[in-house]
Amino acid sequence: MSKEKLFLDIHVIQTLPPSNINRDDTGSPKTAVYGGVRRARVSSQSWKKAMRDYFKENGNFSNVGVRSLDVVSFLAEKIRELKPEISLEDAIQRSVKVFNEAGIKTTKNNRVKALFFLGKEQAENLAKKAVEKKYNKEELRKVFKEKAAIDIALFGRMLANDKELSENASSQIAHAISTHGVQTEFDYFTALDDLSKDAKPGAAMIDTIEYNSSTLYRYGNVALHEFFHQLNENKSQTIEATKLFVEAFLNSLPTGKMNSFANQTVPSSVVISLRKDRPVSFVSAFETAVKTKLSQEGYVDESIEAMFKEYKNVQRFVEKPEISFYLNLSEGHSLEGAKEELSLSNLLNDLGAELKNRL
């Protein structure tokens, strides 16, 4: 790939019914004030976790990461897979020694001191070193840095006390916010005791759950030139991983209170662009909160129109995208200068073909 930059932008309008998919420390749905109006908010961290789970469940990649305090045990398992006759206790000690020798401190309970993101192939290569007992600090640190898992490459690995082993994220995920103002509501509920022998009626439990309904604007991007480099300039892997990123962005959902609300929606509209200059969000389209003209009208149509209008407006400051695709759940909206797709599978195929020509 040339030294030219290439960015993928993905913009989504998605509506949620009553739900609480991402709550704060008090149990309330997260919110933010934007344009002087309180909006529903879903943090980038919660959606990235949902995407990582989607990678593991739906991707064909063996090299995905594990982020845990128990990576010592994870490595010990890989050691015993290579050499089953090694006892669990011995494998744990070998794993601890590998981490410590590489400069990563562990606790008395054989855990690392901070959440650590470790790729499967990295763990397998470290296990080989541990079994052979032939390694030095430089060799181990090289293994920790090479063959980054796709989710480590996309979302990064931050080590406050060891910048060298940190991995810069090639993607950015914005906090999703509602395109309109919201108010938190309360669901008052009771539960009855099925085995109660008390003839006097009454609830065995009384509680409330906070929730809101929202039409969200969601945005993310990938610096494809960086992602390509992080995946050792493997063209086919970069293309398939990028397609998986888009698929996961569109089909994943944070699972907060999912059983209570069953808020299983899909996007109402998607715009994907490939750009050479810089990534750009369309969130400015919603600095003035969307308001419906009539009380019975929803927010989706006006939000889509605002997003499409911003697509054109931002070109006063940035270059025209190399190519754009859009996919709508319903008819009635068109985006000039972009290719309309009729399904997600078609969109992913066309995106893959474009990346094959550009990477």
VENGI-V917199 format. One record per residue. N is the residue number from 1. RES is the residue in one letter. SS is DSSP state (2 for helix, 1 for strand, 0 for the rest). BURIAL is b if it has 9 or more other C-alpha atoms within 8 Angstrom, else e. D_LAST is the distance of its C-alpha to the last C-alpha in Angstrom with 1 decimal. Layout:
BEGIN
n->N res->RES ss->SS burial->BURIAL d_last->D_LAST
n->N res->RES ss->SS burial->BURIAL d_last->D_LAST
END
This chain:
BEGIN
n->1 res->M ss->0 burial->e d_last->5.3
n->2 res->S ss->0 burial->e d_last->8.0
n->3 res->K ss->0 burial->e d_last->10.3
n->4 res->E ss->0 burial->e d_last->9.7
n->5 res->K ss->0 burial->b d_last->10.1
n->6 res->L ss->0 burial->b d_last->8.6
n->7 res->F ss->1 burial->b d_last->11.2
n->8 res->L ss->1 burial->b d_last->12.3
n->9 res->D ss->1 burial->b d_last->16.0
n->10 res->I ss->1 burial->b d_last->18.3
n->11 res->H ss->1 burial->b d_last->22.0
n->12 res->V ss->1 burial->b d_last->24.8
n->13 res->I ss->1 burial->b d_last->28.5
n->14 res->Q ss->1 burial->b d_last->30.3
n->15 res->T ss->1 burial->b d_last->34.0
n->16 res->L ss->1 burial->b d_last->36.0
n->17 res->P ss->1 burial->e d_last->39.6
n->18 res->P ss->1 burial->b d_last->42.1
n->19 res->S ss->1 burial->b d_last->40.2
n->20 res->N ss->0 burial->b d_last->39.8
n->21 res->I ss->0 burial->b d_last->36.4
n->22 res->N ss->0 burial->b d_last->36.1
n->23 res->R ss->1 burial->b d_last->39.5
n->24 res->D ss->0 burial->e d_last->40.8
n->25 res->D ss->0 burial->e d_last->43.4
n->26 res->T ss->0 burial->e d_last->46.2
n->27 res->G ss->0 burial->e d_last->44.6
n->28 res->S ss->0 burial->b d_last->43.9
n->29 res->P ss->1 burial->b d_last->40.7
n->30 res->K ss->0 burial->b d_last->38.5
n->31 res->T ss->1 burial->b d_last->38.8
n->32 res->A ss->1 burial->b d_last->37.9
n->33 res->V ss->1 burial->e d_last->39.5
n->34 res->Y ss->1 burial->e d_last->37.3
n->35 res->G ss->0 burial->e d_last->38.8
n->36 res->G ss->0 burial->e d_last->42.2
n->37 res->V ss->1 burial->b d_last->41.8
n->38 res->R ss->1 burial->b d_last->41.5
n->39 res->R ss->1 burial->b d_last->38.4
n->40 res->A ss->1 burial->b d_last->37.4
n->41 res->R ss->1 burial->b d_last->34.6
n->42 res->V ss->1 burial->b d_last->32.4
n->43 res->S ss->0 burial->b d_last->31.0
n->44 res->S ss->2 burial->b d_last->27.4
n->45 res->Q ss->2 burial->e d_last->28.6
n->46 res->S ss->2 burial->b d_last->30.2
n->47 res->W ss->2 burial->b d_last->27.3
n->48 res->K ss->2 burial->b d_last->24.9
n->49 res->K ss->2 burial->b d_last->27.5
n->50 res->A ss->2 burial->b d_last->27.6
n->51 res->M ss->2 burial->b d_last->23.8
n->52 res->R ss->2 burial->b d_last->24.1
n->53 res->D ss->2 burial->e d_last->26.9
n->54 res->Y ss->2 burial->b d_last->24.9
n->55 res->F ss->2 burial->b d_last->22.3
n->56 res->K ss->2 burial->b d_last->25.2
n->57 res->E ss->2 burial->e d_last->27.0
n->58 res->N ss->2 burial->e d_last->24.3
n->59 res->G ss->0 burial->e d_last->21.2
n->60 res->N ss->0 burial->e d_last->20.9
n->61 res->F ss->0 burial->e d_last->19.8
n->62 res->S ss->0 burial->e d_last->22.6
n->63 res->N ss->0 burial->b d_last->21.2
n->64 res->V ss->0 burial->b d_last->22.1
n->65 res->G ss->1 burial->b d_last->24.3
n->66 res->V ss->1 burial->b d_last->28.0
n->67 res->R ss->1 burial->b d_last->29.4
n->68 res->S ss->1 burial->e d_last->33.1
n->69 res->L ss->0 burial->b d_last->36.1
n->70 res->D ss->0 burial->b d_last->36.8
n->71 res->V ss->2 burial->b d_last->33.9
n->72 res->V ss->2 burial->b d_last->36.8
n->73 res->S ss->2 burial->b d_last->38.0
n->74 res->F ss->2 burial->b d_last->34.5
n->75 res->L ss->2 burial->b d_last->34.1
n->76 res->A ss->2 burial->b d_last->37.6
n->77 res->E ss->2 burial->b d_last->36.8
n->78 res->K ss->2 burial->b d_last->34.0
n->79 res->I ss->2 burial->b d_last->36.6
n->80 res->R ss->2 burial->b d_last->39.1
n->81 res->E ss->2 burial->e d_last->36.6
n->82 res->L ss->2 burial->b d_last->36.3
n->83 res->K ss->0 burial->e d_last->40.0
n->84 res->P ss->0 burial->e d_last->42.1
n->85 res->E ss->0 burial->e d_last->45.4
n->86 res->I ss->0 burial->b d_last->44.4
n->87 res->S ss->0 burial->e d_last->46.2
n->88 res->L ss->2 burial->e d_last->44.6
n->89 res->E ss->2 burial->e d_last->46.4
n->90 res->D ss->2 burial->e d_last->45.3
n->91 res->A ss->2 burial->b d_last->41.7
n->92 res->I ss->2 burial->b d_last->41.9
n->93 res->Q ss->2 burial->e d_last->43.4
n->94 res->R ss->2 burial->b d_last->40.8
n->95 res->S ss->2 burial->b d_last->38.1
n->96 res->V ss->2 burial->b d_last->39.9
n->97 res->K ss->2 burial->e d_last->40.2
n->98 res->V ss->2 burial->b d_last->36.5
n->99 res->F ss->2 burial->b d_last->35.7
n->100 res->N ss->2 burial->b d_last->38.5
n->101 res->E ss->2 burial->b d_last->37.8
n->102 res->A ss->0 burial->b d_last->34.2
n->103 res->G ss->0 burial->e d_last->35.9
n->104 res->I ss->0 burial->e d_last->35.4
n->105 res->K ss->0 burial->e d_last->38.9
n->106 res->T ss->1 burial->b d_last->40.4
n->107 res->T ss->0 burial->e d_last->43.6
n->108 res->K ss->0 burial->e d_last->46.8
n->109 res->N ss->0 burial->e d_last->45.5
n->110 res->N ss->0 burial->b d_last->42.6
n->111 res->R ss->0 burial->b d_last->40.0
n->112 res->V ss->1 burial->b d_last->37.6
n->113 res->K ss->0 burial->e d_last->38.8
n->114 res->A ss->0 burial->e d_last->35.8
n->115 res->L ss->0 burial->e d_last->33.2
n->116 res->F ss->1 burial->b d_last->30.6
n->117 res->F ss->1 burial->b d_last->27.2
n->118 res->L ss->1 burial->b d_last->26.7
n->119 res->G ss->1 burial->b d_last->24.1
n->120 res->K ss->2 burial->b d_last->25.5
n->121 res->E ss->2 burial->b d_last->24.1
n->122 res->Q ss->2 burial->b d_last->25.3
n->123 res->A ss->2 burial->b d_last->28.7
n->124 res->E ss->2 burial->b d_last->28.9
n->125 res->N ss->2 burial->b d_last->28.3
n->126 res->L ss->2 burial->b d_last->30.8
n->127 res->A ss->2 burial->b d_last->33.2
n->128 res->K ss->2 burial->b d_last->33.1
n->129 res->K ss->2 burial->b d_last->34.1
n->130 res->A ss->2 burial->b d_last->36.9
n->131 res->V ss->2 burial->b d_last->38.3
n->132 res->E ss->2 burial->e d_last->38.4
n->133 res->K ss->0 burial->e d_last->39.8
n->134 res->K ss->0 burial->e d_last->38.2
n->135 res->Y ss->0 burial->e d_last->36.0
n->136 res->N ss->0 burial->e d_last->36.2
n->137 res->K ss->2 burial->b d_last->34.8
n->138 res->E ss->2 burial->e d_last->31.9
n->139 res->E ss->2 burial->e d_last->30.8
n->140 res->L ss->2 burial->b d_last->30.9
n->141 res->R ss->2 burial->b d_last->29.1
n->142 res->K ss->2 burial->e d_last->26.3
n->143 res->V ss->2 burial->b d_last->26.1
n->144 res->F ss->2 burial->b d_last->26.1
n->145 res->K ss->2 burial->b d_last->23.0
n->146 res->E ss->0 burial->e d_last->20.9
n->147 res->K ss->0 burial->b d_last->19.0
n->148 res->A ss->0 burial->b d_last->19.0
n->149 res->A ss->0 burial->b d_last->19.4
n->150 res->I ss->2 burial->b d_last->16.9
n->151 res->D ss->2 burial->b d_last->19.6
n->152 res->I ss->2 burial->b d_last->20.4
n->153 res->A ss->2 burial->b d_last->16.9
n->154 res->L ss->2 burial->b d_last->16.9
n->155 res->F ss->2 burial->b d_last->20.5
n->156 res->G ss->0 burial->b d_last->21.4
n->157 res->R ss->1 burial->b d_last->24.5
n->158 res->M ss->0 burial->e d_last->27.3
n->159 res->L ss->0 burial->b d_last->30.2
n->160 res->A ss->0 burial->e d_last->32.6
n->161 res->N ss->0 burial->e d_last->34.5
n->162 res->D ss->0 burial->e d_last->31.6
n->163 res->K ss->2 burial->e d_last->28.8
n->164 res->E ss->2 burial->e d_last->27.4
n->165 res->L ss->2 burial->b d_last->26.7
n->166 res->S ss->0 burial->b d_last->25.3
n->167 res->E ss->1 burial->b d_last->21.6
n->168 res->N ss->0 burial->b d_last->20.1
n->169 res->A ss->0 burial->b d_last->18.8
n->170 res->S ss->0 burial->b d_last->15.2
n->171 res->S ss->1 burial->b d_last->16.7
n->172 res->Q ss->1 burial->b d_last->19.8
n->173 res->I ss->1 burial->b d_last->22.3
n->174 res->A ss->0 burial->b d_last->25.2
n->175 res->H ss->0 burial->b d_last->28.7
n->176 res->A ss->1 burial->b d_last->29.4
n->177 res->I ss->1 burial->b d_last->32.4
n->178 res->S ss->1 burial->b d_last->34.7
n->179 res->T ss->0 burial->b d_last->34.6
n->180 res->H ss->0 burial->b d_last->38.4
n->181 res->G ss->0 burial->b d_last->41.2
n->182 res->V ss->0 burial->b d_last->42.4
n->183 res->Q ss->0 burial->e d_last->45.5
n->184 res->T ss->0 burial->e d_last->45.8
n->185 res->E ss->1 burial->e d_last->48.1
n->186 res->F ss->1 burial->e d_last->50.0
n->187 res->D ss->1 burial->e d_last->50.6
n->188 res->Y ss->1 burial->e d_last->54.1
n->189 res->F ss->1 burial->e d_last->54.6
n->190 res->T ss->1 burial->b d_last->57.2
n->191 res->A ss->1 burial->e d_last->57.4
n->192 res->L ss->0 burial->e d_last->60.6
n->193 res->D ss->0 burial->e d_last->61.9
n->194 res->D ss->0 burial->e d_last->62.3
n->195 res->L ss->0 burial->e d_last->65.0
n->196 res->S ss->0 burial->e d_last->67.0
n->197 res->K ss->0 burial->e d_last->70.7
n->198 res->D ss->0 burial->e d_last->71.5
n->199 res->A ss->0 burial->e d_last->73.1
n->200 res->K ss->0 burial->e d_last->72.3
n->201 res->P ss->0 burial->e d_last->69.0
n->202 res->G ss->0 burial->e d_last->66.2
n->203 res->A ss->0 burial->b d_last->62.6
n->204 res->A ss->0 burial->e d_last->61.7
n->205 res->M ss->1 burial->e d_last->58.7
n->206 res->I ss->1 burial->b d_last->57.8
n->207 res->D ss->1 burial->e d_last->54.5
n->208 res->T ss->1 burial->e d_last->52.0
n->209 res->I ss->1 burial->e d_last->48.2
n->210 res->E ss->1 burial->b d_last->46.5
n->211 res->Y ss->1 burial->b d_last->43.8
n->212 res->N ss->1 burial->b d_last->42.3
n->213 res->S ss->1 burial->b d_last->40.5
n->214 res->S ss->1 burial->b d_last->37.5
n->215 res->T ss->1 burial->b d_last->34.8
n->216 res->L ss->1 burial->b d_last->31.8
n->217 res->Y ss->1 burial->b d_last->28.9
n->218 res->R ss->1 burial->b d_last->26.0
n->219 res->Y ss->1 burial->b d_last->22.8
n->220 res->G ss->1 burial->b d_last->19.8
n->221 res->N ss->1 burial->b d_last->16.4
n->222 res->V ss->1 burial->b d_last->13.5
n->223 res->A ss->1 burial->b d_last->11.9
n->224 res->L ss->2 burial->b d_last->8.4
n->225 res->H ss->2 burial->b d_last->7.8
n->226 res->E ss->2 burial->e d_last->11.1
n->227 res->F ss->2 burial->b d_last->10.7
n->228 res->F ss->2 burial->b d_last->7.9
n->229 res->H ss->2 burial->e d_last->10.5
n->230 res->Q ss->2 burial->b d_last->13.3
n->231 res->L ss->0 burial->b d_last->12.4
n->232 res->N ss->0 burial->e d_last->12.6
n->233 res->E ss->0 burial->b d_last->9.0
n->234 res->N ss->0 burial->e d_last->9.6
n->235 res->K ss->2 burial->b d_last->6.7
n->236 res->S ss->2 burial->e d_last->9.5
n->237 res->Q ss->2 burial->e d_last->11.3
n->238 res->T ss->2 burial->b d_last->8.8
n->239 res->I ss->2 burial->b d_last->8.5
n->240 res->E ss->2 burial->b d_last->12.3
n->241 res->A ss->2 burial->b d_last->13.1
n->242 res->T ss->2 burial->e d_last->11.7
n->243 res->K ss->2 burial->b d_last->13.7
n->244 res->L ss->2 burial->b d_last->16.6
n->245 res->F ss->2 burial->b d_last->16.5
n->246 res->V ss->2 burial->b d_last->16.9
n->247 res->E ss->2 burial->b d_last->19.5
n->248 res->A ss->2 burial->b d_last->21.3
n->249 res->F ss->2 burial->e d_last->21.4
n->250 res->L ss->2 burial->b d_last->23.1
n->251 res->N ss->2 burial->e d_last->25.4
n->252 res->S ss->0 burial->b d_last->26.5
n->253 res->L ss->0 burial->e d_last->29.7
n->254 res->P ss->0 burial->b d_last->31.6
n->255 res->T ss->0 burial->e d_last->34.8
n->256 res->G ss->0 burial->e d_last->37.5
n->257 res->K ss->0 burial->b d_last->40.7
n->258 res->M ss->2 burial->b d_last->38.8
n->259 res->N ss->2 burial->e d_last->41.9
n->260 res->S ss->2 burial->e d_last->44.1
n->261 res->F ss->2 burial->b d_last->42.1
n->262 res->A ss->0 burial->e d_last->39.8
n->263 res->N ss->0 burial->b d_last->37.4
n->264 res->Q ss->0 burial->e d_last->34.8
n->265 res->T ss->0 burial->e d_last->33.1
n->266 res->V ss->0 burial->e d_last->29.7
n->267 res->P ss->0 burial->b d_last->28.0
n->268 res->S ss->0 burial->b d_last->29.8
n->269 res->S ss->1 burial->b d_last->26.8
n->270 res->V ss->1 burial->b d_last->23.0
n->271 res->V ss->1 burial->b d_last->20.7
n->272 res->I ss->1 burial->b d_last->17.0
n->273 res->S ss->1 burial->b d_last->15.1
n->274 res->L ss->1 burial->b d_last->11.7
n->275 res->R ss->1 burial->b d_last->12.8
n->276 res->K ss->0 burial->b d_last->12.1
n->277 res->D ss->0 burial->b d_last->15.6
n->278 res->R ss->0 burial->e d_last->16.6
n->279 res->P ss->0 burial->b d_last->17.3
n->280 res->V ss->0 burial->e d_last->20.6
n->281 res->S ss->0 burial->e d_last->23.1
n->282 res->F ss->0 burial->b d_last->25.6
n->283 res->V ss->2 burial->e d_last->28.4
n->284 res->S ss->2 burial->e d_last->30.5
n->285 res->A ss->2 burial->b d_last->31.3
n->286 res->F ss->2 burial->b d_last->33.5
n->287 res->E ss->0 burial->e d_last->35.3
n->288 res->T ss->0 burial->e d_last->38.1
n->289 res->A ss->0 burial->b d_last->38.7
n->290 res->V ss->0 burial->b d_last->38.5
n->291 res->K ss->0 burial->e d_last->42.1
n->292 res->T ss->0 burial->b d_last->43.2
n->293 res->K ss->0 burial->e d_last->45.8
n->294 res->L ss->0 burial->e d_last->47.9
n->295 res->S ss->0 burial->e d_last->48.5
n->296 res->Q ss->0 burial->e d_last->47.4
n->297 res->E ss->0 burial->e d_last->44.0
n->298 res->G ss->0 burial->e d_last->40.9
n->299 res->Y ss->0 burial->b d_last->38.0
n->300 res->V ss->2 burial->b d_last->35.0
n->301 res->D ss->2 burial->e d_last->35.3
n->302 res->E ss->2 burial->b d_last->35.9
n->303 res->S ss->2 burial->b d_last->33.1
n->304 res->I ss->2 burial->b d_last->30.6
n->305 res->E ss->2 burial->b d_last->32.1
n->306 res->A ss->2 burial->b d_last->31.8
n->307 res->M ss->2 burial->b d_last->28.2
n->308 res->F ss->2 burial->b d_last->27.4
n->309 res->K ss->2 burial->b d_last->29.6
n->310 res->E ss->2 burial->b d_last->27.8
n->311 res->Y ss->2 burial->b d_last->24.4
n->312 res->K ss->2 burial->e d_last->26.2
n->313 res->N ss->2 burial->e d_last->28.1
n->314 res->V ss->2 burial->b d_last->25.4
n->315 res->Q ss->2 burial->b d_last->24.0
n->316 res->R ss->2 burial->e d_last->27.1
n->317 res->F ss->0 burial->e d_last->25.6
n->318 res->V ss->0 burial->e d_last->21.8
n->319 res->E ss->0 burial->b d_last->19.5
n->320 res->K ss->0 burial->e d_last->19.0
n->321 res->P ss->0 burial->b d_last->16.0
n->322 res->E ss->0 burial->e d_last->13.3
n->323 res->I ss->1 burial->e d_last->14.3
n->324 res->S ss->1 burial->b d_last->16.6
n->325 res->F ss->1 burial->b d_last->18.1
n->326 res->Y ss->1 burial->b d_last->21.5
n->327 res->L ss->1 burial->b d_last->23.8
n->328 res->N ss->1 burial->b d_last->27.5
n->329 res->L ss->0 burial->e d_last->30.1
n->330 res->S ss->0 burial->e d_last->32.7
n->331 res->E ss->0 burial->e d_last->33.1
n->332 res->G ss->0 burial->e d_last->34.2
n->333 res->H ss->0 burial->e d_last->31.1
n->334 res->S ss->0 burial->e d_last->28.6
n->335 res->L ss->0 burial->b d_last->25.9
n->336 res->E ss->0 burial->e d_last->25.8
n->337 res->G ss->0 burial->e d_last->22.5
n->338 res->A ss->0 burial->b d_last->20.7
n->339 res->K ss->1 burial->e d_last->20.4
n->340 res->E ss->1 burial->b d_last->23.0
n->341 res->E ss->0 burial->b d_last->22.3
n->342 res->L ss->0 burial->e d_last->25.3
n->343 res->S ss->0 burial->e d_last->24.1
n->344 res->L ss->2 burial->b d_last->21.7
n->345 res->S ss->2 burial->e d_last->20.7
n->346 res->N ss->2 burial->b d_last->19.9
n->347 res->L ss->2 burial->b d_last->17.9
n->348 res->L ss->2 burial->b d_last->15.8
n->349 res->N ss->2 burial->e d_last->15.4
n->350 res->D ss->2 burial->e d_last->14.3
n->351 res->L ss->2 burial->b d_last->11.9
n->352 res->G ss->2 burial->b d_last->10.3
n->353 res->A ss->2 burial->e d_last->10.4
n->354 res->E ss->2 burial->e d_last->8.7
n->355 res->L ss->2 burial->b d_last->5.7
n->356 res->K ss->2 burial->b d_last->5.9
n->357 res->N ss->2 burial->e d_last->6.1
n->358 res->R ss->2 burial->e d_last->3.8
n->359 res->L ss->0 burial->b d_last->0.0
END
